[in-house]
């Protein structure tokens, strides 16, 4: 554990030095790093799910979140991160069972890549926001800063990360 924290600190210090070389503040360096990490994960998510199944993936995110909210209290006694683990397991299971649950997909080739990417980005942000809500702030602050945590865990941020994918979905359907 100590070694992982040391390596994380070493990487962060190298990034800070790199961004300071560009004349950016530490806050801006962290924001850019967080954005780049989300960007890479969004592209991986998009490629894993596929551009035609992003609607279904959004339904799976909301359904997994709703199911975890009503888990019996006895299940939470096994560990403090059980809700986060249960959310991920449900999300993966529902995605794998996509043919049998929500077979909603985008048809045709009319959806541009920027819309697909933005939808993927918003879904990854929603997943991060939900996961961060299940893990204690004290534990998360060992890995990310207070500002980065605020982008996903403040009440308005949680609302935004859950509402924006739906609003963007409405925009996509209206614009076509």
N, C-alpha and C positions, 0 to 999 in steps of 0.2 A: 504494500500500500504506500509506504514511504517512497519507494522508487517511482511509482506512477505519479505521485504528487510532484516529486523532483523533476521528472521528465516534463510534466505539464508546465511547471514554472519555467523550465528552461526554454520550452517552445514559445511560451507567452513572452518571455523576455526577448527572445530573438525577433518575434513579431513586433514588439514595441520598438525595438531598435530599428527595424526595417521601416516602420511607418514614421518614426521620428526623423529618419533620413529623408523622407518625403515632406517633412514639415507638419505632420499630423499629430494631434494630441493623442494621449493614451485612450481617452474616451472614444474618439473617432476611430482609432485603430481597432478597438474592441468591436465597435459597431460594424465596421467593414468586415472583420473576421467572422462575426456572427452571420452577417448577410451572405458571405461566400460559402460558409458551411451549409446554410439553408439552401442556397442555390444548388450546390452539388447534390445534397440529399434529395431535393426536388426533382432534379434530372434523373437520379437513380429511381425514385418513386415512380416517375412518369414512365420510364422504360420498363420497370417491373410490372406495373399495373396495366400499362397500355393506354393509348390515348382514347380508345373507344370505351373504356371501362371506368373512366374517372367519375361519372355520375354514380355508378354502383359503389365505387370506393367511398364516395362521400356518404352515401346511405350507411355503409358499413361502419364508418367512423362514428356517426351519430348513434347508431344502434348499439355498438359496443360501449360507448360512453353511457348510454341510458341503462344498459344491463348492469354495468359495474356499479352504478349509483344505487341499485336496489339489491346488491349482494347481501346475503344475511351477515349479521355481525359476527357470527361464529367463524366465518371464513377469514375475517380480518385478524383473528387471533394468531394465525400462523406466522405472520410477519408484517412489518410496517409497510413494505413495498408490494404487498399482495394486490392492491387495486391496480397499480401500474402494470404488473405482470398479467393480471386477468384481462385488462384492457388490450394489451398487445396480443395475447393468446386469442381472445375473441375476434379481434380485428383480422388476424391472419386466418383464423378458421372461417370466418364469414367470407373473406376474399377467396379462399380456396374453394368454398362451396358456392361460389357465385352463380353457377349454372342453376342451382336449386333454390336460390333465394331471390335476390334482386337482379334480374337479368336486364338491367337498364344500360343502354350504351348509346354512344353517339354514332349516328349512321351517316354515311356519305363522307365526302372529303372536303366539305365546306368549312370545317372548323380550322382556323389558322393556327400555326404553331405557337404564336404568342399567347393565344387564348388557352391552349392546352398547357403550356408552361405555367401561366399564371394560375390556372385552376390547380395544377399540381403543387405549386408553391403555397397556395392558400390551404390546401389540404394538409401538407406537411406542417405548416404553422399551427393548424388546428390540432394535429396529433401531438406536437410538442407542448402546446398549451395545456392539453388534457393531461399528458404525462407529468408535466411540472406541477399541476394541481394535486396530483396524488403523492408526490414526494415532498418531504419536509423542506422548508426553506433553508434550515440550518445545514442539511446535507447537501443541498444544491449549491449553496454559497461556497462550498469547498472547491467547486469546479467552474462556476461562472460568477460574474460580478453581480452586484445588486442591480445595476442598470440593465444588464441583459436579462436578469430574472424578472424585472419590472415589465419588460416588453411582452412577456408571456403570462405572468401571474397576477398582474393587477386586475381588479374587477372589470375595468373597461377593456383591457387587453384580452381577457378571456372572452368577453362578449364579442369583441371585434373578430377574434380568430374563429369563433363559431358562427358568426353571422355573415362575414364576408364571403365565404364560399357559396352560401345560399344566394346572396345578392348577386354574386358574379354569375351563378348558374341562371338566375332569372335574366340577367343581362344577355348572356349567350343565347338563350332561347328566344328573347325578344328581337335580338339583332339579326337572327337568321330568318 
